[in-house]
Amino acid sequence: MGFIAWIIVGGVLGWIASLIMRTDAQQGIFLNIVVGIVGALLGGWLISPLIGAGTINAGDFSLSGLVVSLLGAVILLAIINLFRRGSVR
């Protein structure tokens, strides 16, 4: 059951991050899931040591874990936009 919840929450976080970064029209469900999960890994690597919260990849489905994962997904989309367009947007 944890794997299915991980996919669903990753997809929702990827979708919210794509709405924040205005890239929702370019992504489908699969890319939203990938952005959510990879963004959670990035957030866990960059943000978690600073504030001491986990991510969805670590099984932390608390509010702080969701926020860290969402911030990681937003950072991931900003990096992708920087390389694709030359601007963060």
Summary of the structure (lengths in Angstrom):
residues: 89
radius of gyration: 12.2
end to end distance: 36.8
largest distance: 40.1
contacts: 303
relative contact order: 0.19
helix: 79%
strand: 0%
